[in-house]
């Protein structure tokens, strides 16, 4: 049974509207134009500029069908209101009924009102497939710019305009925010803004409307951001109402671990450790995102958090997206914590069945720290007393996977880590339901990494550089081309690269690691490389994160133009782990697309991961950047995170105030923007 605010339209139209996400009257009201066309004035043919949409009024002089080389309808018209200038209309696709209607208009002397771009044709100025209307009398011109909406197959602009006009007439456009507050912050009333955007008067700046800089757009962007902030803040508050284990203790285990390290923590690490420690000692679940650049020391911070959970009598689970990364973490954590009496267990899908069952039993009984991949969230895994779940490279896991890890532990604290720094505006909007900690200081003694660009035609110079690096006692990585379409082709590229380098560098020890190797085979190759038994490691992107070999000082990334900025930055971060000078060579193939050229320029000019992430956000937009995080997060259609950063801050402040001081008004705002689609974020 349709609700009071349901769209009044035939079922077939409603199904097409639903493809656009339009289910309610308010959805139609907030379905705003992509652009505008000015049909409020008529231009004389002689004065119309070429290549710019214009509207002209004409009468038909002649009409004919040309059969070859391609069947087309040709209509010659003359200016109805000016000096009789002539224009040709060309229709490459037409119906018999269309031809008859135009022929009738010629006989009756009716005017045509055309809208389209005039261009130079063989016989003079012409329009190809203009939009037209046959005028039986002197029909008045529209008194507002004509909106052009996002649409779908079978739903015409005319139908959408009628539906939206009806929705505007019947919808509740009441102001939900305090008018004085809106005036102070230069925000138009909601009803004024939304009505103007659907039907702008001729005097409205078309440029400001098209670029979304008009004050009406500012109000809509703010309201959209406010709805997102309210939804995320409600999720945050709902999670804080849930109980969680209080992980408080004397901190002896953490102090013993820190004393065993051959280096001191940085100031940024100490600050973040204190933030996490405070959360873990609270009776509600921590939901904290720990972010920092490649090599800043996030794993040590996570280990200290695990120590706090273990000392409080609980378990910690550490989940990583790939087997290589998970095993790197396991080996580090085992070396750090087992001497302190902590039982660390390694659990991954590639273990033999009997071994895996034994590890599962440990996880369910005695293990204090369980490290692994997706295997940690399989149905057969149970934890005895899970107090802290740590998820590394959290953006690689879906919402459901992160939820599953929490469900197994009965609502443990959760620490998510990311070496892909999140730009500030993105963190304030899409991650507003999380507490965010940032390690913004690198450990001392790390050598800066120089980045160099080489065209594929200079491959021999790159191979010579590999030879020189190994001759100097160092090691090198050679990362093979990314082939997203086929893992088989990517493996083939790795095998071919390994064969070519083995032939070109016969005196060097060449190793190969890729995703198709068994877990124990990958581990053996990585261990040999870490021990210095392999000079050059040829690899696919399985080494993108977590691999830490201080003696490796050269990274060659082949077909660098195929990689995203985040991947390039992560791969580059595999070198420069020690005090030796390190170089990353980006080997690219011409011709470069504009996007690939922009990415290579950014990675060449920047080493700061936060600046690279900011530039990446500008290139790609937030949709791709946040990945699977989108599930449950209200996506932004109109606001631009970079250009509207001031509105993000304003919306965040007002959201906190409304939820505390006027929750009913907050609910009404959410209902207007999200209807029944608001989801509290669960992961």
C-alpha positions as CSV (number, residue, x, y, z in Angstrom):
1,X,0.0,0.0,0.0
2,X,1.6,3.3,-1.1
3,X,2.5,5.7,1.7
4,X,1.4,9.4,1.9
5,X,4.7,10.6,0.5
6,X,4.9,7.9,-2.3
7,X,5.3,9.1,-5.9
8,X,2.0,9.3,-7.7
9,X,2.8,7.7,-11.1
10,X,2.0,4.5,-13.0
11,X,3.9,1.3,-11.9
12,X,6.1,1.3,-15.0
13,X,7.2,4.9,-14.3
14,X,7.7,4.2,-10.6
15,X,10.0,1.2,-11.5
16,X,12.1,3.5,-13.7
17,X,12.3,6.2,-11.0
18,X,13.4,3.5,-8.5
19,X,16.4,2.8,-10.8
20,X,17.4,6.4,-10.0
21,X,16.9,5.9,-6.3
22,X,13.7,7.9,-6.4
23,X,11.0,6.3,-4.1
24,X,9.4,9.3,-2.3
25,X,8.2,12.8,-3.1
26,X,11.2,14.2,-1.2
27,X,13.5,12.1,-3.4
28,X,12.1,13.9,-6.4
29,X,12.5,17.3,-4.7
30,X,16.1,16.5,-4.1
31,X,16.8,15.1,-7.6
32,X,18.5,18.2,-8.8
33,X,19.6,19.2,-12.3
34,X,22.9,18.2,-13.9
35,X,22.8,21.4,-16.0
36,X,20.5,24.0,-17.5
37,X,19.4,25.1,-21.0
38,X,18.3,28.6,-21.7
39,X,15.0,28.5,-23.6
40,X,13.9,31.8,-22.2
41,X,15.0,33.8,-25.3
42,X,15.2,33.3,-29.1
43,X,18.3,34.1,-31.0
44,X,18.4,35.2,-34.7
45,X,20.1,32.6,-36.9
46,X,22.5,35.3,-38.2
47,X,23.6,36.2,-34.7
48,X,23.8,32.7,-33.3
49,X,27.4,31.6,-32.4
50,X,28.6,28.2,-33.6
51,X,29.1,25.4,-31.2
52,X,26.9,26.9,-28.4
53,X,23.4,25.7,-27.6
54,X,20.9,28.3,-28.8
55,X,17.2,28.6,-29.4
56,X,15.8,29.9,-32.8
57,X,12.3,30.2,-34.3
58,X,11.9,29.2,-37.9
59,X,9.5,28.3,-40.7
60,X,10.0,25.3,-43.0
61,X,11.0,26.1,-46.6
62,X,11.6,22.6,-47.9
63,X,11.8,19.0,-46.7
64,X,13.3,16.0,-48.4
65,X,14.7,12.5,-47.7
66,X,18.2,11.8,-49.0
67,X,18.6,8.0,-49.6
68,X,22.4,7.8,-49.9
69,X,25.1,7.5,-48.7
70,X,23.0,7.2,-45.5
71,X,19.3,7.7,-45.4
72,X,18.5,11.0,-43.7
73,X,15.8,13.7,-43.4
74,X,16.8,17.1,-44.6
75,X,14.8,20.2,-43.6
76,X,15.6,23.7,-44.8
77,X,14.2,26.4,-42.6
78,X,14.3,30.2,-42.5
79,X,14.4,32.6,-39.6
80,X,10.8,33.4,-38.6
81,X,11.5,36.6,-36.7
82,X,14.5,38.2,-38.3
83,X,16.0,38.6,-41.7
84,X,15.1,35.3,-43.2
85,X,18.5,33.7,-42.8
86,X,18.5,30.0,-43.9
87,X,19.5,27.0,-41.8
88,X,19.6,23.3,-42.6
89,X,18.3,20.6,-40.2
90,X,19.7,17.1,-40.6
91,X,18.0,14.1,-39.0
92,X,20.1,10.9,-39.4
93,X,17.5,8.8,-37.6
94,X,13.8,9.6,-38.0
95,X,10.3,8.1,-38.2
96,X,7.7,8.3,-40.9
97,X,5.3,10.0,-38.4
98,X,8.0,12.7,-37.7
99,X,8.4,13.3,-41.4
100,X,4.6,13.7,-41.9
101,X,4.3,16.1,-38.9
102,X,7.0,18.3,-40.3
103,X,5.5,18.2,-43.8
104,X,2.1,19.3,-42.3
105,X,3.9,22.2,-40.4
106,X,5.3,23.4,-43.7
107,X,2.0,23.3,-45.4
108,X,0.2,25.1,-42.6
109,X,2.9,27.7,-42.1
110,X,3.5,26.7,-38.4
111,X,6.6,27.9,-36.7
112,X,9.3,25.5,-35.3
113,X,11.1,26.4,-32.1
114,X,14.6,24.7,-32.3
115,X,17.2,24.1,-29.6
116,X,20.7,22.9,-30.5
117,X,24.1,23.8,-31.6
118,X,24.6,25.5,-35.0
119,X,27.7,24.3,-37.0
120,X,29.1,24.8,-40.4
121,X,27.8,22.3,-42.9
122,X,28.4,21.6,-46.6
123,X,25.7,24.0,-47.7
124,X,25.9,26.5,-44.9
125,X,24.9,26.6,-41.3
126,X,23.2,23.5,-40.0
127,X,21.8,21.8,-36.9
128,X,22.0,18.0,-36.5
129,X,19.2,16.4,-34.5
130,X,18.0,19.6,-32.8
131,X,15.3,19.4,-30.2
132,X,12.2,21.0,-31.7
133,X,8.6,21.9,-31.0
134,X,5.9,22.7,-33.6
135,X,4.1,25.9,-32.6
136,X,0.5,26.2,-33.8
137,X,0.3,29.7,-32.3
138,X,2.5,32.3,-30.6
139,X,3.4,30.2,-27.6
140,X,5.0,32.1,-24.7
141,X,8.7,31.5,-23.9
142,X,9.5,29.8,-20.6
143,X,10.2,32.2,-17.7
144,X,12.9,30.1,-16.2
145,X,16.0,28.1,-17.3
146,X,15.1,24.6,-18.4
147,X,16.6,21.9,-16.1
148,X,18.3,18.8,-17.4
149,X,18.1,15.9,-14.9
150,X,19.9,12.6,-14.5
151,X,17.6,10.0,-16.0
152,X,17.4,6.5,-17.2
153,X,16.1,4.6,-20.2
154,X,12.4,5.1,-20.8
155,X,12.1,8.2,-18.6
156,X,12.1,11.4,-20.7
157,X,13.2,14.8,-19.4
158,X,9.6,16.1,-20.0
159,X,8.2,13.3,-17.8
160,X,10.7,14.0,-15.1
161,X,10.0,17.7,-15.2
162,X,6.3,17.1,-14.7
163,X,6.8,14.7,-11.8
164,X,9.3,17.0,-10.1
165,X,7.0,20.1,-10.6
166,X,4.1,18.2,-9.0
167,X,6.4,17.0,-6.1
168,X,7.5,20.5,-5.4
169,X,3.9,21.7,-5.3
170,X,2.9,19.0,-2.8
171,X,6.0,18.4,-0.7
172,X,6.8,19.9,2.7
173,X,9.5,22.5,2.0
174,X,9.4,23.8,5.6
175,X,12.6,25.2,7.0
176,X,14.1,22.7,9.5
177,X,17.0,24.9,10.7
178,X,16.9,28.0,12.8
179,X,16.5,31.0,10.3
180,X,18.7,33.3,12.3
181,X,21.5,30.7,12.3
182,X,21.1,30.2,8.6
183,X,21.4,34.0,8.0
184,X,24.5,34.2,10.1
185,X,26.1,31.5,7.9
186,X,24.8,32.9,4.6
187,X,22.5,30.0,3.9
188,X,19.3,30.6,1.9
189,X,16.0,29.1,3.2
190,X,15.7,25.5,2.1
191,X,12.4,26.1,0.1
192,X,13.9,29.1,-1.7
193,X,17.1,27.2,-2.6
194,X,15.5,24.0,-3.9
195,X,12.8,25.8,-5.9
196,X,15.3,28.1,-7.5
197,X,17.5,25.1,-8.5
198,X,14.6,23.4,-10.2
199,X,13.3,26.6,-11.9
200,X,16.0,29.3,-12.0
201,X,14.8,32.7,-13.2
202,X,16.4,34.1,-16.3
203,X,18.4,36.7,-14.3
204,X,20.1,33.9,-12.2
205,X,23.7,33.5,-13.1
206,X,23.8,30.5,-15.4
207,X,27.6,30.1,-14.8
208,X,27.1,30.0,-11.0
209,X,24.3,27.4,-11.4
210,X,26.4,25.3,-13.8
211,X,29.5,25.4,-11.5
212,X,27.4,24.8,-8.4
213,X,28.7,28.0,-6.8
214,X,25.3,29.7,-6.6
215,X,24.0,30.4,-3.0
216,X,21.2,28.0,-3.6
217,X,23.7,25.2,-4.3
218,X,25.5,26.1,-1.1
219,X,22.4,25.5,1.0
220,X,21.7,22.2,-0.7
221,X,25.3,21.0,-0.2
222,X,25.2,22.0,3.5
223,X,21.9,20.1,4.0
224,X,23.4,17.0,2.3
225,X,26.5,17.2,4.5
226,X,24.4,17.7,7.6
227,X,22.3,14.6,6.8
228,X,25.6,12.5,6.4
229,X,27.0,13.9,9.7
230,X,23.8,13.3,11.6
231,X,23.6,9.7,10.3
232,X,27.3,9.0,11.2
233,X,27.1,10.7,14.6
234,X,24.0,8.6,15.5
235,X,25.9,5.5,14.6
236,X,28.8,6.7,16.8
237,X,26.5,7.3,19.7
238,X,24.6,4.1,19.3
239,X,27.9,2.1,19.5
240,X,28.9,3.9,22.6
241,X,25.7,2.7,24.3
242,X,26.8,-0.9,23.8
243,X,28.9,-2.6,26.5
244,X,32.5,-3.8,25.9
245,X,35.1,-5.4,28.1
246,X,37.1,-2.9,30.2
247,X,40.7,-3.6,29.3
248,X,42.5,-1.9,32.2
249,X,45.6,-3.0,34.0
250,X,48.9,-1.9,35.5
251,X,50.6,-1.8,32.1
252,X,53.5,-4.0,33.1
253,X,53.4,-6.1,29.9
254,X,53.4,-3.0,27.7
255,X,56.3,-1.5,29.6
256,X,58.3,-4.8,29.4
257,X,57.7,-4.9,25.6
258,X,58.7,-1.3,25.1
259,X,61.9,-1.8,27.2
260,X,62.8,-4.8,24.9
261,X,62.8,-2.6,21.8
262,X,66.2,-1.4,20.5
263,X,64.7,2.0,19.8
264,X,62.5,4.6,21.6
265,X,58.9,5.3,20.4
266,X,58.4,8.6,18.6
267,X,56.3,11.3,20.2
268,X,53.5,10.6,17.7
269,X,53.5,6.9,18.7
270,X,53.3,7.8,22.4
271,X,50.4,10.2,21.8
272,X,48.5,7.5,19.8
273,X,49.2,4.8,22.3
274,X,47.7,7.0,25.1
275,X,44.6,7.6,23.0
276,X,44.1,3.9,22.4
277,X,44.8,3.0,26.0
278,X,42.1,5.4,27.2
279,X,39.6,3.9,24.8
280,X,40.4,0.3,25.8
281,X,39.9,1.1,29.5
282,X,36.3,2.5,28.8
283,X,33.2,0.3,29.2
284,X,32.0,0.9,25.6
285,X,33.6,-0.5,22.4
286,X,36.5,1.4,20.9
287,X,36.0,2.1,17.2
288,X,39.3,3.8,16.3
289,X,41.1,4.2,12.9
290,X,44.8,4.4,13.2
291,X,46.4,6.0,10.2
292,X,49.9,6.9,9.3
293,X,52.3,6.9,6.4
294,X,54.2,3.8,5.2
295,X,56.9,2.9,7.8
296,X,55.7,5.2,10.6
297,X,55.4,2.3,13.2
298,X,51.7,1.4,13.4
299,X,52.4,-2.3,14.1
300,X,54.3,-1.4,17.4
301,X,51.3,0.7,18.5
302,X,49.0,-2.2,17.7
303,X,51.3,-4.6,19.6
304,X,51.1,-2.3,22.7
305,X,47.3,-2.3,22.4
306,X,47.3,-6.1,22.3
307,X,49.5,-6.1,25.4
308,X,46.9,-4.1,27.2
309,X,44.1,-6.5,26.2
310,X,46.3,-9.6,27.2
311,X,47.3,-8.2,30.5
312,X,43.6,-7.6,31.3
313,X,43.0,-11.3,30.7
314,X,41.5,-11.1,27.2
315,X,42.6,-12.2,23.8
316,X,43.6,-10.0,20.8
317,X,43.1,-10.9,17.1
318,X,45.1,-9.4,14.4
319,X,43.6,-9.7,10.9
320,X,45.5,-8.8,7.6
321,X,44.2,-9.0,4.0
322,X,47.0,-11.1,2.5
323,X,48.9,-14.1,3.6
324,X,52.3,-12.5,3.1
325,X,51.3,-9.4,5.2
326,X,49.7,-11.6,7.9
327,X,52.8,-13.8,8.1
328,X,55.1,-10.7,8.3
329,X,53.0,-9.4,11.2
330,X,53.0,-12.9,12.9
331,X,56.8,-13.2,12.7
332,X,57.3,-9.7,14.1
333,X,54.7,-10.1,16.9
334,X,56.1,-13.5,17.8
335,X,59.6,-12.2,18.0
336,X,58.5,-9.3,20.1
337,X,56.0,-11.0,22.5
338,X,56.8,-14.7,22.9
339,X,60.0,-13.8,24.9
340,X,57.6,-12.0,27.3
341,X,55.5,-15.1,27.7
342,X,52.7,-14.3,25.3
343,X,51.3,-17.2,23.3
344,X,51.0,-16.1,19.7
345,X,49.2,-18.2,17.1
346,X,49.3,-18.1,13.3
347,X,46.1,-19.0,11.5
348,X,45.5,-18.9,7.7
349,X,43.5,-20.7,5.1
350,X,46.5,-22.5,3.5
351,X,47.4,-24.5,6.6
352,X,47.0,-28.2,6.4
353,X,43.6,-29.4,7.9
354,X,45.1,-31.0,11.0
355,X,47.4,-28.0,11.7
356,X,44.5,-25.6,11.2
357,X,42.3,-27.6,13.6
358,X,45.0,-27.5,16.2
359,X,45.4,-23.7,15.8
360,X,41.6,-23.3,16.0
361,X,41.6,-25.2,19.3
362,X,44.3,-22.9,20.6
363,X,42.2,-19.8,19.5
364,X,39.3,-21.2,21.4
365,X,41.3,-22.0,24.6
366,X,44.8,-20.7,25.5
367,X,46.1,-18.4,22.7
368,X,46.5,-14.8,23.8
369,X,47.2,-13.3,20.3
370,X,45.9,-14.8,17.1
371,X,47.3,-13.5,13.8
372,X,45.8,-14.4,10.5
373,X,43.9,-13.6,7.3
374,X,40.2,-14.0,6.5
375,X,40.5,-17.5,8.2
376,X,39.9,-15.7,11.5
377,X,36.3,-15.1,10.6
378,X,35.5,-18.6,9.3
379,X,32.5,-20.3,10.9
380,X,34.8,-23.0,12.5
381,X,36.7,-20.3,14.5
382,X,35.7,-19.5,18.0
383,X,37.6,-17.2,20.4
384,X,37.7,-17.9,24.1
385,X,37.7,-14.3,25.3
386,X,38.3,-11.8,22.5
387,X,38.7,-8.3,23.9
388,X,40.4,-6.5,21.0
389,X,40.2,-7.0,17.2
390,X,42.9,-5.3,15.1
391,X,42.3,-5.0,11.4
392,X,45.2,-4.0,9.2
393,X,44.7,-2.3,5.8
394,X,41.0,-2.0,6.8
395,X,39.9,-0.6,3.5
396,X,40.6,-4.0,1.9
397,X,38.0,-5.7,4.0
398,X,34.3,-5.4,3.4
399,X,31.8,-4.2,6.0
400,X,30.5,-7.7,6.4
401,X,34.0,-9.2,7.1
402,X,34.7,-6.6,9.8
403,X,31.3,-7.2,11.3
404,X,31.9,-10.9,11.4
405,X,35.1,-10.5,13.4
406,X,33.3,-8.3,15.9
407,X,30.4,-10.8,16.1
408,X,32.7,-13.7,17.0
409,X,34.1,-11.8,19.9
410,X,30.9,-10.6,21.3
411,X,31.5,-6.9,20.7
412,X,35.3,-6.5,21.3
413,X,37.1,-3.2,21.0
414,X,38.2,-2.6,17.4
415,X,41.3,-0.9,16.1
416,X,41.5,-0.4,12.3
417,X,44.8,0.5,10.7
418,X,45.5,2.0,7.3
419,X,48.8,3.0,5.7
420,X,46.7,4.8,3.0
421,X,46.4,8.2,4.7
422,X,42.9,9.6,4.6
423,X,42.6,13.3,3.7
424,X,41.2,15.5,6.4
425,X,38.0,16.4,4.7
426,X,37.3,12.7,3.9
427,X,38.0,11.7,7.5
428,X,35.6,14.4,8.7
429,X,32.8,13.2,6.4
430,X,32.9,9.5,5.5
431,X,34.8,8.5,8.7
432,X,33.0,10.8,11.1
433,X,31.6,7.9,13.0
434,X,35.1,6.8,14.0
435,X,37.7,8.2,16.4
436,X,40.8,8.8,14.3
437,X,44.4,8.7,15.5
438,X,47.2,9.8,13.2
439,X,51.0,9.0,13.5
440,X,52.4,12.0,11.7
441,X,56.1,11.5,12.6
442,X,58.6,9.0,11.0
443,X,61.1,7.1,13.1
444,X,64.6,8.6,13.1
445,X,67.3,7.1,10.9
446,X,65.1,6.4,7.8
447,X,66.7,7.4,4.6
448,X,64.6,9.5,2.1
449,X,63.5,7.7,-1.0
450,X,64.3,9.3,-4.3
451,X,61.8,8.6,-7.1
452,X,62.9,8.5,-10.7
453,X,60.8,8.1,-13.9
454,X,62.1,6.1,-16.8
455,X,60.4,5.4,-20.1
456,X,60.3,1.7,-21.1
457,X,62.8,2.5,-23.9
458,X,65.5,3.0,-21.2
459,X,64.9,-0.5,-19.6
460,X,68.6,-1.4,-20.1
461,X,69.7,1.5,-17.9
462,X,67.3,0.3,-15.2
463,X,68.8,-3.3,-15.4
464,X,72.3,-1.8,-15.2
465,X,71.1,0.1,-12.0
466,X,69.9,-3.2,-10.5
467,X,73.4,-4.8,-11.2
468,X,75.1,-1.8,-9.6
469,X,72.9,-1.9,-6.4
470,X,73.6,-5.6,-5.9
471,X,77.4,-5.1,-6.6
472,X,77.2,-2.6,-3.7
473,X,75.9,-5.3,-1.3
474,X,72.2,-4.3,-1.4
475,X,69.1,-5.9,-2.8
476,X,66.3,-4.9,-5.2
477,X,62.6,-5.5,-5.9
478,X,61.2,-5.7,-9.4
479,X,57.4,-5.4,-9.4
480,X,55.6,-6.8,-12.4
481,X,52.8,-5.1,-14.4
482,X,49.4,-4.9,-12.8
483,X,46.9,-6.9,-15.0
484,X,43.5,-6.3,-13.4
485,X,41.6,-8.2,-16.0
486,X,43.3,-11.5,-15.4
487,X,45.3,-13.1,-12.6
488,X,46.6,-15.6,-15.1
489,X,48.0,-12.9,-17.3
490,X,49.6,-11.2,-14.3
491,X,51.3,-14.5,-13.3
492,X,52.5,-14.9,-16.9
493,X,54.0,-11.4,-16.8
494,X,55.8,-12.2,-13.5
495,X,57.2,-15.5,-15.0
496,X,58.4,-13.7,-18.2
497,X,60.0,-10.8,-16.2
498,X,61.8,-13.3,-14.0
499,X,63.1,-15.2,-17.1
500,X,64.3,-12.0,-18.8
501,X,66.1,-10.7,-15.7
502,X,67.7,-14.1,-15.1
503,X,69.0,-14.0,-18.6
504,X,70.2,-10.4,-18.4
505,X,71.7,-10.8,-14.9
506,X,73.0,-14.4,-14.9
507,X,75.4,-13.7,-12.0
508,X,72.6,-12.6,-9.6
509,X,70.3,-14.7,-7.5
510,X,66.8,-14.0,-8.8
511,X,63.7,-15.0,-6.7
512,X,60.0,-14.9,-7.6
513,X,56.9,-14.5,-5.5
514,X,53.3,-14.2,-6.6
515,X,49.8,-14.8,-5.4
516,X,49.5,-18.3,-6.9
517,X,52.3,-19.8,-4.7
518,X,51.3,-21.8,-1.7
519,X,51.6,-20.1,1.6
520,X,54.7,-22.1,2.6
521,X,56.3,-21.4,-0.8
522,X,55.8,-17.7,-0.4
523,X,57.1,-17.7,3.1
524,X,60.2,-19.6,2.0
525,X,61.0,-17.1,-0.8
526,X,60.4,-14.1,1.5
527,X,62.6,-15.6,4.2
528,X,65.4,-16.2,1.7
529,X,65.1,-12.6,0.5
530,X,65.1,-11.2,4.1
531,X,68.2,-13.4,4.9
532,X,70.1,-11.9,1.9
533,X,70.0,-15.2,-0.1
534,X,68.2,-13.6,-3.0
535,X,69.6,-10.5,-4.7
536,X,66.5,-9.5,-6.8
537,X,63.0,-10.3,-5.8
538,X,60.6,-10.3,-8.8
539,X,57.0,-10.0,-7.4
540,X,53.5,-9.1,-8.2
541,X,51.7,-6.7,-5.9
542,X,51.5,-9.3,-3.1
543,X,54.5,-7.4,-1.6
544,X,52.5,-4.1,-1.6
545,X,52.3,-3.9,2.2
546,X,54.1,-5.3,5.3
547,X,57.3,-6.4,3.7
548,X,60.2,-5.0,5.6
549,X,63.8,-5.7,4.4
550,X,66.2,-3.0,5.5
551,X,68.9,-4.1,3.0
552,X,66.6,-3.6,0.0
553,X,67.3,-0.2,-1.5
554,X,66.0,-0.3,-5.0
555,X,62.3,-0.7,-6.1
556,X,61.5,-1.0,-9.8
557,X,57.8,-0.8,-10.7
558,X,57.2,-1.9,-14.2
559,X,54.3,-0.4,-16.2
560,X,53.9,2.1,-13.3
561,X,51.2,3.9,-15.3
562,X,48.8,1.0,-14.6
563,X,48.9,1.5,-10.8
564,X,46.9,3.8,-8.6
565,X,48.6,6.4,-6.4
566,X,48.0,4.5,-3.2
567,X,49.6,1.3,-4.6
568,X,52.6,3.3,-6.0
569,X,53.2,4.9,-2.6
570,X,52.8,1.6,-0.8
571,X,55.3,-0.2,-3.1
572,X,57.8,2.7,-2.9
573,X,57.6,2.3,0.9
574,X,59.1,-1.2,0.7
575,X,62.5,0.4,0.4
576,X,64.0,3.1,2.6
577,X,63.5,0.9,5.6
578,X,67.0,1.4,6.8
579,X,69.7,4.1,6.8
580,X,70.9,3.4,3.2
581,X,70.1,5.7,0.3
582,X,67.1,4.2,-1.5
583,X,65.6,4.7,-5.0
584,X,62.2,3.9,-6.6
585,X,62.2,3.6,-10.4
586,X,58.8,4.1,-12.1
587,X,59.2,2.4,-15.5
588,X,56.4,3.5,-17.8
589,X,55.2,2.9,-21.3
590,X,54.2,5.6,-23.8
591,X,51.7,6.9,-24.7
592,X,50.5,8.0,-21.3
593,X,46.8,8.9,-20.7
594,X,46.2,12.3,-19.0
595,X,45.2,10.5,-15.8
596,X,48.3,8.3,-15.8
597,X,50.5,11.3,-16.5
598,X,48.9,13.2,-13.6
599,X,49.4,10.2,-11.2
600,X,53.1,9.8,-12.1
601,X,53.7,13.5,-11.7
602,X,52.1,13.5,-8.2
603,X,54.1,10.4,-7.0
604,X,57.3,11.9,-8.5
605,X,56.9,15.3,-6.8
606,X,55.6,14.1,-3.3
607,X,56.7,11.7,-0.6
608,X,54.2,12.7,2.0
609,X,51.4,10.1,2.0
610,X,48.8,12.6,3.3
611,X,49.5,15.0,0.4
612,X,49.4,12.1,-2.1
613,X,46.1,11.0,-0.6
614,X,44.7,14.5,-0.9
615,X,45.7,14.7,-4.6
616,X,44.3,11.2,-5.1
617,X,41.0,12.4,-3.7
618,X,41.0,15.2,-6.2
619,X,41.7,12.8,-9.1
620,X,39.3,10.0,-8.2
621,X,36.7,11.5,-5.9
622,X,35.5,10.0,-2.6
623,X,33.5,7.1,-4.1
624,X,36.5,5.1,-5.2
625,X,38.6,6.3,-2.4
626,X,36.5,4.9,0.4
627,X,35.8,1.6,-1.3
628,X,33.7,-0.9,0.6
629,X,33.4,1.7,3.5
630,X,30.5,3.1,1.4
631,X,28.1,0.4,2.6
632,X,25.8,2.2,5.0
633,X,27.4,5.6,4.5
634,X,25.2,8.3,2.9
635,X,27.0,9.1,-0.3
636,X,27.5,12.7,-1.4
637,X,25.8,13.7,-4.6
638,X,26.3,17.4,-4.5
639,X,28.9,18.5,-2.0
640,X,32.6,18.5,-3.0
641,X,34.8,17.6,-0.1
642,X,37.7,19.8,-1.2
643,X,35.8,22.8,-2.4
644,X,33.2,22.7,0.5
645,X,35.6,21.9,3.4
646,X,34.1,24.9,5.3
647,X,30.6,23.4,5.0
648,X,31.9,20.0,6.3
649,X,33.1,21.6,9.5
650,X,29.9,23.6,9.9
651,X,27.7,20.5,9.3
652,X,29.8,18.5,11.8
653,X,29.4,21.2,14.5
654,X,25.6,21.6,13.9
655,X,25.0,17.8,13.9
656,X,26.5,17.4,17.4
657,X,24.3,20.3,18.6
658,X,21.1,19.1,17.0
659,X,21.4,15.6,18.3
660,X,21.9,16.9,21.8
661,X,19.5,19.9,21.8
662,X,16.8,19.1,19.2
663,X,16.8,15.4,18.3
664,X,13.3,15.7,16.7
665,X,14.6,18.3,14.2
666,X,17.6,16.1,13.5
667,X,15.2,13.1,12.7
668,X,13.1,15.3,10.4
669,X,16.2,16.4,8.5
670,X,17.4,12.8,8.2
671,X,13.9,11.7,7.0
672,X,13.9,14.4,4.3
673,X,17.3,13.4,2.9
674,X,17.5,9.6,3.6
675,X,13.9,8.4,4.2
676,X,14.0,4.8,5.4
677,X,17.4,4.3,3.9
678,X,19.4,5.6,6.8
679,X,21.6,2.8,8.1
680,X,23.6,3.0,11.4
681,X,27.2,2.1,10.5
682,X,28.1,-1.2,12.0
683,X,31.7,-1.6,10.9
